[in-house]
Amino acid sequence: MLAKMARRVQGLSTLGVTLACFAFFVLALPRLDHAEEAPKRFDIKAQRLSEALMAFGAQTGAIVMASSDLTAGKISKPVSGQLTPQEALTRILEGTGLKFEISSNGTILIVRTAPQAR
């Protein structure tokens, strides 16, 4: 039975693992309140964007929602130092073509930036 479970786990796609991790943040962690603007110490290395967003959520307790279609193939910028969560997330997303929005319930949504007019 254990071997069967191991084969099943090996069969999970990266997408499935990513969605499972994001679901963990949605269900298990509190939301980021708008009032929580105080600077915090961040230490998030440059890495796959989905992993950086999970690290950001773990360090802030924020709920971060991002489609794997948006994060696929993207690398985050490193973030280190005393920053507000909003400053840190802006730096993580720098150069990815993505931005964040905070919903009315405090959930952070990762979305595409609008295309620039020519």
Backbone torsions as a table, in degrees:
resi	resn	phi	psi	omega
1	MET	NA	-40.5	179.0
2	LEU	-63.6	-40.0	178.7
3	ALA	-64.6	-38.6	178.6
4	LYS	-63.9	-41.7	177.8
5	MET	-65.3	-39.2	179.7
6	ALA	-63.0	-42.2	177.8
7	ARG	-63.4	-37.7	179.7
8	ARG	-65.2	-42.7	178.6
9	VAL	-64.1	-41.3	179.1
10	GLN	-63.2	-27.7	-178.4
11	GLY	-78.9	-9.7	179.6
12	LEU	-66.7	136.1	177.5
13	SER	-80.4	163.8	175.8
14	THR	-58.1	-38.8	177.8
15	LEU	-58.7	-45.8	-179.1
16	GLY	-63.2	-41.7	178.7
17	VAL	-65.3	-43.5	179.4
18	THR	-61.6	-46.5	179.5
19	LEU	-63.6	-37.1	178.7
20	ALA	-64.6	-40.7	179.0
21	CYS	-65.7	-43.8	178.6
22	PHE	-64.7	-37.0	177.6
23	ALA	-62.7	-36.8	176.6
24	PHE	-57.8	-46.6	-179.4
25	PHE	-63.9	-37.3	-179.5
26	VAL	-66.8	-41.5	-174.0
27	LEU	-89.5	-30.1	-169.4
28	ALA	-105.2	-19.7	-174.6
29	LEU	-110.6	148.1	177.9
30	PRO	-70.5	162.4	-179.2
31	ARG	-82.0	161.1	177.4
32	LEU	-86.5	115.9	179.1
33	ASP	-75.0	148.0	177.3
34	HIS	-60.5	-29.9	-178.0
35	ALA	-73.6	-14.3	-176.5
36	GLU	-83.1	70.4	-178.1
37	GLU	-102.1	-2.1	-176.2
38	ALA	-64.0	139.0	177.3
39	PRO	-60.5	145.6	177.8
40	LYS	-130.2	162.6	175.8
41	ARG	-85.2	121.9	177.9
42	PHE	-114.1	144.9	174.3
43	ASP	-148.1	82.7	-178.2
44	ILE	-122.1	118.8	-177.4
45	LYS	-77.8	163.7	172.3
46	ALA	-66.4	129.5	-176.3
47	GLN	-164.2	-177.6	176.2
48	ARG	-54.9	138.0	-174.6
49	LEU	-57.3	-41.3	-179.6
50	SER	-59.8	-38.9	179.2
51	GLU	-70.6	-38.5	178.4
52	ALA	-63.8	-39.4	178.8
53	LEU	-66.3	-36.3	176.7
54	MET	-67.1	-39.9	177.9
55	ALA	-64.4	-40.8	177.3
56	PHE	-60.6	-46.3	178.5
57	GLY	-60.7	-40.4	179.9
58	ALA	-66.9	-37.9	-177.9
59	GLN	-77.4	-24.8	-176.6
60	THR	-108.1	-20.3	-172.9
61	GLY	79.9	11.0	-178.0
62	ALA	-81.2	151.5	171.6
63	ILE	-91.5	119.3	-179.1
64	VAL	-118.6	124.1	179.4
65	MET	-115.0	126.1	178.1
66	ALA	-147.7	135.4	176.1
67	SER	-71.5	140.1	177.1
68	SER	-64.2	-24.5	175.1
69	ASP	-63.3	-34.9	-179.8
70	LEU	-76.8	-34.6	-174.0
71	THR	-91.9	-16.6	-175.5
72	ALA	-56.9	129.8	175.7
73	GLY	75.7	5.9	-178.0
74	LYS	-103.9	142.7	178.1
75	ILE	-113.0	136.4	-179.9
76	SER	-80.5	163.7	169.3
77	LYS	-85.8	150.5	175.8
78	PRO	-73.1	149.9	178.6
79	VAL	-133.2	124.6	-179.6
80	SER	-147.4	135.9	176.2
81	GLY	121.4	-175.4	179.3
82	GLN	-84.3	110.3	-178.4
83	LEU	-141.4	157.4	168.9
84	THR	-73.1	157.1	177.2
85	PRO	-55.7	-37.8	-179.5
86	GLN	-66.1	-40.9	177.2
87	GLU	-64.1	-42.9	-179.7
88	ALA	-62.8	-45.4	-178.8
89	LEU	-67.4	-37.4	176.3
90	THR	-60.0	-42.3	178.9
91	ARG	-66.9	-41.4	178.9
92	ILE	-58.1	-41.3	-174.9
93	LEU	-84.6	-8.5	-177.1
94	GLU	-53.1	127.6	176.9
95	GLY	81.0	3.2	-177.9
96	THR	-93.9	-12.2	-173.8
97	GLY	79.6	13.0	-179.5
98	LEU	-121.6	159.3	175.4
99	LYS	-141.6	176.4	177.2
100	PHE	-121.2	152.5	173.2
101	GLU	-129.7	146.4	177.7
102	ILE	-107.0	119.8	-177.6
103	SER	-73.2	171.9	-178.0
104	SER	-62.0	-24.5	178.9
105	ASN	-94.8	6.0	176.5
106	GLY	93.2	-4.6	177.6
107	THR	-68.6	138.0	177.8
108	ILE	-92.5	123.1	179.9
109	LEU	-108.4	129.4	176.8
110	ILE	-94.6	125.5	-175.8
111	VAL	-135.2	164.4	175.6
112	ARG	-71.9	145.6	172.0
113	THR	-77.3	152.8	178.6
114	ALA	-67.2	140.9	177.8
115	PRO	-63.1	141.6	-180.0
116	GLN	-76.9	140.3	178.4
117	ALA	-69.7	146.3	-179.4
118	ARG	-94.6	NA	NA
